[in-house]
């Protein structure tokens, strides 16, 4: 198996380019480590008496623990050298990437399977799916080698993956044989595919989200039952009040005569989708009846829906807090294990880790960290300059590593090196001063606004077309001027989001415009696609204005910060949508057809079916809202999430299938009542955290240290260009500084979190800090830790 | 002026019956107090040396301070005896009631003014309005006599009322004279009427809500501008992408060609009202264009709307917290003033209030409090049995008074007194035991469920009609059995909500059914109105099931608890709706007509105007959604608040008025984005408080004391009937108890707040407690207090 994994690694990972030199170095170091373990494995196993003279293998093991703690991985791997080396490979980014690529290939198969967007033969899709399944099996096999056998079989997510793989295999065989003999068959195992995303080792965030939902369910259910009870009472009242009055709806159907129809109508009213319509017949009959609906909307739409949000929010927060506490606990456990591996007897009874060992460990965990940065971290850990640290300080290491410290080097401008006289001339100085001036920003904001007006005007007017070139030239000039003023590598540093944004947009617009011009001049007509892209790029350019208004920037920054977690919700939504899309496609495919305008179908105006003739659905041209393939299913489900008109969309499916109502209502409950509320809850929480929580303790101590050492960047004097600057390179460039500042400076990117867990931990920091202290003193806790090593 | 106020008091208040004997006593005591002040006013003014021998006037003044502190009144009244007596009158509940009655009469005038629901001549409405204005002026005059002249003119709410009264007068005169000479005129001053609700002295809650909104506005505005910016960018992109593609909407109009129309359409899309419709032409043209709308909805509907909620919630909470802190501060100030009036030198340097004085004060502040209850409160204040209390303990008094302590007296059943042998017979005992058994509740829950099914069936079936009588009899039997088992006065105690609910519903249903039967047997046909009422009562009966399921009860209890504050929001909504309704009526009245089915109008099918022929508005029978009178205006505004189809409703007004869009969008921003979000925020906060905050310190100390004295009601043994029991009477009935328990028992109604401020204070308690302690030790603060007395 190990050989297989190695060959897989060699054949798949190596051809992929390594991200950076640092990454390459890390892999190299890890390989070295593995070699070492393989050669001296039995000799220096961590079970032996290796506490005093830490060997390379110990460092490797400790590094794995630290990096697990840093990224909150909770895998109880074997501590045998072979397992550790396999574990290192298992956690390699390329391996994780492969798994995700194959999961998405597997999910994307729905595009090609019947009902397909792009039809493919059954053997083709089956073959691809088989390959995917083999990859998943291999990954699982790899995992089984890493962790103890008993733990493997106790873990429900492994069992889940095995069951999914087996069921998919069975389904492929049944479906293939039935289809080849001409029978109809259902690809039921497709519903299981998105569950892979949840059960894969890397799906921690997603699993946590699902767990939170599951834990919140009982509370939600009680409110839901009360809500249903209120709805049923109102329905009964509506039946008694309106059923005997011989009223008719706009479509001429009897109004509120059937109890189940009333229940459904009132459920739709809760979503406000049929808001005035359902009331109008009663209101037209007697104005007083409006009271009934007002009361209903007040109680069920406003109060109950708010209560749902409150319950979902509260439970979600509560359970998430519990989960994060567990996370912090297990992080500490891992760090204590790492400490146990590297510990040496210090002065007195205390066990300590020496600075030398610590340096080596950090070097192994994060090879791309600069020496200065590492020394800074050490000086925080070792407050008293004893050149060794105790357990408490050591445990902080992953948190310290997770704080993004920006190492800034003041480097001279290349033009300054090449043409010092010219670059330092008074004209050049004036120019650079002008570019740095606030007025420069304002002028360009004004240009953008004028440009917005020009974009709004008709672009076929030749004058406007010429003006567009002028604007492009102005934007290019801006970038060149900025590059002239600031050091290019600093300008295009990793996290200089707006600089990158500007440059990419402008260059793309330039390329697009030139391509467009070429096509136009050669063929004589404009390519619509390229023109579309050029137009979109033009509009996107205007976003830049946001950056120059401080208040806007803070809101945008908060939004960007919660971006990664919104991605977790994206996955959550994907899983739910995919399952509903698969079920929906099997139930409702081809019930409604979208026919082009030139179709000769006799039911062209009613979506290809006589059943829909004259319905709102057909009248509103909704025919494309169907379950005929994955893409339109997803768009349809999105429309249902937005809620409006969902009863009309439903009606189309309902004409052929009575179960449609159940399907649609269930979707509404799951997505709108539960998931969207959790989404809102999360955004609320994230904003509150931004508004209230200050920097964490560790960050402030780090900042204090930086200030002590007079290495901090003065925020007053540096504009926002420097503000966001980050360079992670290791090498030390030639240092030179006019103002006498140190050439190397640090700044804490306090507003950014490396991991989503970091954000979550910060959310509940206030509540956790006290309990954390308790954990540290808990003797049982420590014992468990040391026993297990 | 004083004589005027007195005669007003005599002529208006006295004819109104006094609520309870306690209330009567209070008024009597106050009048006595006033007499005293009038007779010896100059002699015993609180400015004199009255600190050692507290006179009645001092008590009166102290009582006013305490009661102000208890109800959070912030009126800086003159401390002269005359002013105090006037102030007592000013705060009398009947006076406040009169003001509110006249405000609602003033507001209700819109029903009779053109465009009227029930037309009335102009002189009639003008006369009523004049009377209202006179009452407001009198009230303001009264207020001016109570507080110092300078304070009166510095208070913006007084200026506001004066301006409103003057403008209303001017408007009446102008309108009357213009109308009488045949010109057209606009009643513009009607917009100002609801502002009276805000500016009246009693509108504290409402003013606070408006202040919170005003303070949150800047933050909301920044997010709103960013949101608008994003919307404009998307609109520009839509114009460029779709404008040149010759697409058409379902109605055959060009699709996305006019920039302003696009902006409006996309604004409507944020509210999801035109959700799939606006997307369909682009989606039908090319599936990829759906991406544009998905992105738009994700960013603007989901993310921005959540951000709005977050910002509104956060700012509202922050400012409310500040307001409540001010409230607590001024409450303490008032108590310190009261203390200064009653203080005596105690042992050492400390100034104290003796138990005797304290008793007299409490008696004056809350005459309906029982002696036992008062002693209980004293024993909490005076921890060390020193028979006098210091400043710190004294200041707690209003909080203590605000805690609802339920005094329970075990009283024998009247039947037990009248027929002791019969009532204590074994059959009677068994019966009472059976009624108290859980199975009794379950049996009646089952009966209710069966009844629900019967209600759902057709009531014209004679069998069902007879069954209905059987159910009525069963319910009556239940009430009688319960009355037999429990003491009737306890059963119908003030806060026995469910007992009252049951009895009222059943008796009403019985009366309705009998009346219905009589009419039917005499006239031979059924009165629809009475039948409606009977049917509604039948359905309402089913609500009782909620009470027997514990989880439901807790949710309902939380909802009931936040009820009073929802009323504040009701007033807020009323003010905003009224203003918009008035403006809307002037702008859009008679543009759209609702015509009965037998009308001969040629444009009957298009709401009486050729402009609406063939529009969705006319097709959907929306004609009654118009601004032709106050009632339909309010219902229309409610429909706009629910949001769905609001663009269709708007279109009807827009055909005649271009400004309609502005009006409707402005309404949407004010009501949906700001007020509804605050409403949601409040419900969220209230639920979170319920989930997390435990009883406040004072309540627990009170509970401890009750337990110490062995006076607490044992929750285990008493079922929920006793659980909610409360009697406030003063007299001590004959005590008798079988189990040897004390005949008088206390229980804290911890789940109820006497005032909305109490709930708010509890909300922010955790944050306030520390700062409160600071206030107490602040010497400056005390000085200010003593100086001002």
Interface residues (C-beta under 8 A of the other chain):
Chain A: X222 X223 X225 X226 X229 X233 X236 X237 X239 X240 X241 X250 X259 X272 X273 X274 X275 X276 X277 X280 X281 X283 X284 X287 X290 X294 X297 X301 X302 X303 X306 X307 X309 X310 X311 X313 X314 X452 X455 X456 X459 X532 X535 X536 X538 X539 X540 X542 X543 X545 X546 X551 X552 X555 X556 X559 X594 X619 X620 X621 X622 X624 X625 X631 X632 X635 X638 X639 X642 X643 X644 X645 X649 X676 X679 X680 X683 X684 X687 X688 X691
Chain B: X222 X223 X225 X226 X229 X233 X236 X237 X239 X240 X241 X250 X259 X272 X273 X274 X275 X276 X277 X279 X280 X281 X283 X284 X287 X290 X294 X297 X301 X302 X303 X306 X307 X309 X310 X311 X313 X314 X452 X455 X456 X459 X532 X535 X536 X538 X539 X540 X542 X543 X545 X546 X551 X552 X555 X556 X559 X594 X619 X620 X621 X622 X624 X625 X631 X632 X635 X638 X639 X642 X643 X644 X645 X649 X676 X679 X680 X683 X684 X687 X688 X691
